[in-house]
Structures are given as structure tokens and as C-alpha cells.
């Protein structure tokens, strides 16, 4: 039985597609497509990527992926690096890991509008509550006791100018048309 890479290459060539065509459709580099066809699976980080690319490759070529993936699993068992999936991280998972895992699984198309509506409602309730507290404080009259003591501080104005600062006033001659007062 031909290898997985041979099956993929044969199907691709029968359909007249190039490595670049397949790479473009799969959105992977051409050298990765070539590595799949040559059975050089060590170029990939984990077997999950190899399996996913092979399934996608089969979908693009419109061939049944089930028997190809079964054979791929046998071939991956022969490579030391990709014989099994590596553990992501040993030991207990931390809070940040659990939180990010939860956030990736949330259906945001549903929850984002709900969260926005809750935030809007909470803001409206806080504003209404603050206005009611303010109105109640005005009605009770307790706010008068909280006012500071009144102090009068006159502002410095023109009346506070010293006479010495002013220039001497010009003397006006008496008007000639003014009535004269006779004794």
C-alpha cells in the first residue's frame, strides 16, 4: 500500500494542482505541503498538526480522509518525535491557565451583548441611586450642617488704592460761559 504522502501526491497530480495551489488553499507554506508528501513529519511540532493538515489536504483533493488518517497514525508511530502527543504542561494548572481556557470556550456572540446590557443596567442603577441619595439629602436639610462657615473677604478693588499712587489731577480753567456769582 502506498504511503500517505504518495497517496496525496498522486491525487494532487491527477487533479493537475501544484504544490503552490495546495499551499494556497490550505493556507500553509509550500515546504510543509512538500513535507507531507515526502513523509517528513519531523518538520511539524506535534502530530495534531500533521493529522489536521492531512485531513484538510484530503478535503481539498476531495478524497476520503478516514483511511488516510488511519495509515497516517501507523506512520506516525514509526517516528520518535511524533509517536504521541506531548503533554502541554505537567502538574497543576494555574488560575490564569484555567481563566484563559474558560474564555476561549465562551460563545462571545451570545455573552458579549449580555455583558454589555448588564453593564449599562448597572450604570443606570448607580446613577439613579446617586440622584435619589442626593435628592433625599436635599430634602432632609442635613446638608446645611456640612457647609463651611461664611467669611467675608472684600476683594481688592479701586477703592483701596492709595492717593500717593495717583498722578496729580490736571487743573481745568473755569468756563467762560458759566454764570458768575456776585456777592
JOLIN-V318089 format. One record per residue. N is the residue number from 1. RES is the residue in one small letter. D_CENTER is the distance of its C-alpha to the mean C-alpha in Angstrom with 1 decimal. Layout:
n->N res->RES d_center->D_CENTER
n->N res->RES d_center->D_CENTER
//
This chain:
n->1 res->x d_center->50.5
n->2 res->x d_center->48.2
n->3 res->x d_center->45.1
n->4 res->x d_center->41.6
n->5 res->x d_center->41.1
n->6 res->x d_center->44.5
n->7 res->x d_center->43.7
n->8 res->x d_center->40.4
n->9 res->x d_center->42.2
n->10 res->x d_center->45.2
n->11 res->x d_center->43.1
n->12 res->x d_center->41.1
n->13 res->x d_center->44.3
n->14 res->x d_center->46.0
n->15 res->x d_center->43.3
n->16 res->x d_center->43.6
n->17 res->x d_center->40.0
n->18 res->x d_center->39.1
n->19 res->x d_center->36.8
n->20 res->x d_center->34.5
n->21 res->x d_center->34.5
n->22 res->x d_center->33.5
n->23 res->x d_center->30.8
n->24 res->x d_center->29.3
n->25 res->x d_center->29.4
n->26 res->x d_center->28.0
n->27 res->x d_center->25.4
n->28 res->x d_center->26.8
n->29 res->x d_center->29.0
n->30 res->x d_center->32.6
n->31 res->x d_center->33.8
n->32 res->x d_center->32.0
n->33 res->x d_center->33.9
n->34 res->x d_center->37.0
n->35 res->x d_center->36.4
n->36 res->x d_center->36.2
n->37 res->x d_center->39.4
n->38 res->x d_center->41.2
n->39 res->x d_center->40.2
n->40 res->x d_center->38.6
n->41 res->x d_center->35.9
n->42 res->x d_center->35.6
n->43 res->x d_center->33.2
n->44 res->x d_center->30.5
n->45 res->x d_center->28.7
n->46 res->x d_center->29.4
n->47 res->x d_center->31.6
n->48 res->x d_center->28.7
n->49 res->x d_center->27.7
n->50 res->x d_center->31.3
n->51 res->x d_center->31.8
n->52 res->x d_center->28.8
n->53 res->x d_center->29.8
n->54 res->x d_center->33.4
n->55 res->x d_center->32.5
n->56 res->x d_center->30.4
n->57 res->x d_center->33.3
n->58 res->x d_center->35.8
n->59 res->x d_center->33.8
n->60 res->x d_center->33.8
n->61 res->x d_center->37.6
n->62 res->x d_center->38.2
n->63 res->x d_center->40.0
n->64 res->x d_center->40.0
n->65 res->x d_center->37.6
n->66 res->x d_center->39.1
n->67 res->x d_center->42.2
n->68 res->x d_center->40.3
n->69 res->x d_center->37.8
n->70 res->x d_center->40.8
n->71 res->x d_center->42.5
n->72 res->x d_center->39.3
n->73 res->x d_center->39.1
n->74 res->x d_center->42.7
n->75 res->x d_center->42.0
n->76 res->x d_center->39.0
n->77 res->x d_center->41.3
n->78 res->x d_center->43.4
n->79 res->x d_center->40.7
n->80 res->x d_center->40.2
n->81 res->x d_center->36.6
n->82 res->x d_center->35.4
n->83 res->x d_center->37.9
n->84 res->x d_center->35.4
n->85 res->x d_center->31.7
n->86 res->x d_center->30.8
n->87 res->x d_center->29.5
n->88 res->x d_center->25.9
n->89 res->x d_center->26.5
n->90 res->x d_center->29.7
n->91 res->x d_center->30.1
n->92 res->x d_center->28.2
n->93 res->x d_center->24.4
n->94 res->x d_center->22.6
n->95 res->x d_center->20.3
n->96 res->x d_center->17.1
n->97 res->x d_center->18.4
n->98 res->x d_center->19.2
n->99 res->x d_center->16.0
n->100 res->x d_center->13.9
n->101 res->x d_center->16.8
n->102 res->x d_center->16.7
n->103 res->x d_center->13.0
n->104 res->x d_center->13.7
n->105 res->x d_center->16.7
n->106 res->x d_center->15.4
n->107 res->x d_center->16.1
n->108 res->x d_center->12.9
n->109 res->x d_center->15.0
n->110 res->x d_center->17.3
n->111 res->x d_center->15.4
n->112 res->x d_center->12.6
n->113 res->x d_center->15.4
n->114 res->x d_center->17.4
n->115 res->x d_center->15.0
n->116 res->x d_center->14.6
n->117 res->x d_center->18.4
n->118 res->x d_center->19.0
n->119 res->x d_center->17.1
n->120 res->x d_center->19.1
n->121 res->x d_center->22.2
n->122 res->x d_center->21.8
n->123 res->x d_center->21.4
n->124 res->x d_center->24.4
n->125 res->x d_center->26.4
n->126 res->x d_center->25.8
n->127 res->x d_center->26.9
n->128 res->x d_center->29.9
n->129 res->x d_center->30.9
n->130 res->x d_center->30.7
n->131 res->x d_center->32.9
n->132 res->x d_center->35.3
n->133 res->x d_center->35.7
n->134 res->x d_center->36.3
n->135 res->x d_center->38.9
n->136 res->x d_center->40.6
n->137 res->x d_center->40.9
n->138 res->x d_center->42.5
n->139 res->x d_center->44.9
n->140 res->x d_center->46.0
n->141 res->x d_center->47.0
n->142 res->x d_center->45.7
n->143 res->x d_center->43.7
n->144 res->x d_center->47.0
n->145 res->x d_center->47.6
n->146 res->x d_center->44.3
n->147 res->x d_center->45.3
n->148 res->x d_center->46.5
n->149 res->x d_center->50.2
n->150 res->x d_center->51.3
n->151 res->x d_center->52.8
n->152 res->x d_center->54.4
n->153 res->x d_center->53.8
n->154 res->x d_center->55.5
n->155 res->x d_center->53.7
n->156 res->x d_center->55.6
n->157 res->x d_center->57.1
n->158 res->x d_center->60.0
n->159 res->x d_center->62.6
n->160 res->x d_center->61.9
n->161 res->x d_center->62.9
n->162 res->x d_center->66.0
n->163 res->x d_center->69.0
n->164 res->x d_center->69.4
n->165 res->x d_center->66.2
n->166 res->x d_center->67.5
n->167 res->x d_center->69.7
n->168 res->x d_center->73.3
n->169 res->x d_center->73.7
n->170 res->x d_center->75.7
n->171 res->x d_center->79.2
n->172 res->x d_center->79.8
n->173 res->x d_center->83.3
n->174 res->x d_center->84.8
n->175 res->x d_center->84.8
n->176 res->x d_center->88.1
n->177 res->x d_center->87.8
n->178 res->x d_center->87.4
n->179 res->x d_center->90.3
n->180 res->x d_center->92.4
n->181 res->x d_center->93.5
n->182 res->x d_center->97.2
n->183 res->x d_center->98.6
//
